[in-house]
Amino acid sequence: MQKIVNPKRETWSEILKRPTQTVDDIEDTVFEIFKDVRQHRNAAVSKYTSIFDGADLDNILVSDKELNESENKIANELKQAIAQAKNNIEAFHKAQEISGNKIETTTGVVCWQEKRPIECVGLYIPGGTAPLFSTVLMLAVPAKIAGCKEIILCTPPNSEGKIADEILYTANLCGITKIYKVGGIQAVAAMTFGTETVLKVDKIFGPGNQFVTVAKQMATKYGVAIDMPAGPSELLVVADDSANAGYVASDLLSQAEHGTDSQVILVSTSKDLIENVEKEIDMQIQELPRKDIAEIAISKSKMIYVENEEIALDLINQYAPEHFIVCTNNNDLFVQGIQNAGSVFIGNYTPESAGDYASGTNHTLPTNGYAKAFSGVNLDSFQKSISFQQISKEGLKSIGNTIELMAEAEGLQAHKNAVSIRLNDLK
């Protein structure tokens, strides 16, 4: 990791750049694939699945037989782990259910808000080097709680045209039966336009690589909503001498092993801690099965020393990390002061892995600085809020003149007339 000491504020933007391609580098590719899928539908999807995944498929829909067989291939211990994680995720997201209260803003004017589920949602589950069956839980569980009528799932197949049994088992456990063997840009395009096999959806959820992220942003140009621009994973740890260097190193490596385009950052007020964490990384990385991936990510990552906690907090808010771990003598300063982060993990015994799997919080989070404006996936992500109002005769008399005056001032006579005609009948 690159070590940086007391960087000047005017250099922070450059120092904190993510190691990703720009949208311009890949937008043309995404557009061409979208155009092809829109025109040629299943044929185009199959073509790109063959090109990118090396799988030639006659049918991209997972069969009932494949779903049923997956259950027999999962160890009971893993089934129990998935069940516990599912229970915790359900508990956390059910607690987010809110029923709207009716408010009488003026005598006779009653307003309220109610939630309605998004009818058809598409879940994108990354496959590739690490099939993320945990993401199935993170997306399917709140979708079910919200009451979405149609929930479909797209995930890339391997070269043999198969989906990881863990993904199939977890999807089936969550009640998802429409699972498609399609990934990458072509999956997002298929859910955007619909094909002979894949349903057109109203909103697309799920993380992915840079190509998937740009594809999701492209989908919004065709009237399909997305959860957020969630790209390559990232983690920032703030730690001082009170932190355990071995724990910090393990957390940094846990994100570095996601992919070569992942980024991890350590911010510290202790040069000794930085040195100790560096030594721990060098030792721990040797034991990782995904060592080659982690090493590339680590080489693009940074250890930043700053003089005090206030500077550290300012730098962290500018970075807006997806995952933010706090291990200091003054955790409250960072917990209360953080403005921009996807999910926060507090203390030596709260590894980021807990949020990835089983604590209950959602791990589908904004990356690449989008935490400045986006929230992570939650129950509201799968719902729409509809406002209602009911006005009595007395209520219209109370606010009618206000409406007339405002409408007339804006030059909208018909708006004024819609009130005046009623008020005249009430005289």
RAPEBEL-V989832 format. One record per pair of residues at least 24 apart in sequence whose C-alpha atoms are under 6 Angstrom apart, sorted by the first residue. I is the first residue (numbers start at 1). GAP is how many residues later the second one is. If there is no record, write none. Layout:
# RAPEBEL-V989832
I/GAP
I/GAP
This chain:
# RAPEBEL-V989832
1/297
1/298
1/300
1/301
2/300
3/299
3/300
3/301
4/300
5/299
5/300
6/299
6/300
30/185
34/155
41/154
42/153
45/141
53/106
54/105
55/104
55/105
55/106
60/120
60/121
61/118
61/119
62/117
62/118
67/101
70/95
70/99
71/98
85/273
88/272
89/271
92/268
93/286
107/288
108/283
108/284
108/286
108/287
109/282
109/286
110/279
110/280
111/277
111/278
112/275
112/276
113/273
113/274
113/275
114/271
114/272
115/269
115/270
116/267
116/268
117/29
117/30
117/31
117/266
118/30
118/264
118/265
119/29
119/30
120/30
120/31
120/81
120/82
121/30
121/80
121/81
121/82
121/83
122/29
122/30
122/31
122/79
122/82
123/30
123/81
123/82
123/83
124/29
124/30
124/81
124/82
125/30
126/29
126/82
127/29
133/33
133/34
138/224
142/237
143/239
152/26
153/26
154/25
154/26
154/28
155/26
155/27
155/28
156/25
156/26
156/27
157/24
184/28
185/27
185/30
192/27
230/136
230/137
231/136
232/30
233/29
234/28
234/29
234/30
234/88
235/29
235/88
236/28
236/29
236/30
236/88
237/29
237/87
237/88
238/28
238/29
238/30
238/88
239/29
239/88
239/89
240/28
240/29
240/30
240/88
241/32
242/86
243/84
245/31
245/32
246/34
249/28
249/31
249/32
256/38
256/41
257/36
257/37
259/34
260/33
260/36
260/37
262/35
263/34
263/38
264/37
265/36
265/37
265/38
266/37
267/37
267/38
268/37
269/36
269/37
269/38
269/39
320/49
320/51
322/44
322/45
340/31
340/32
341/30
342/24
342/29
342/34
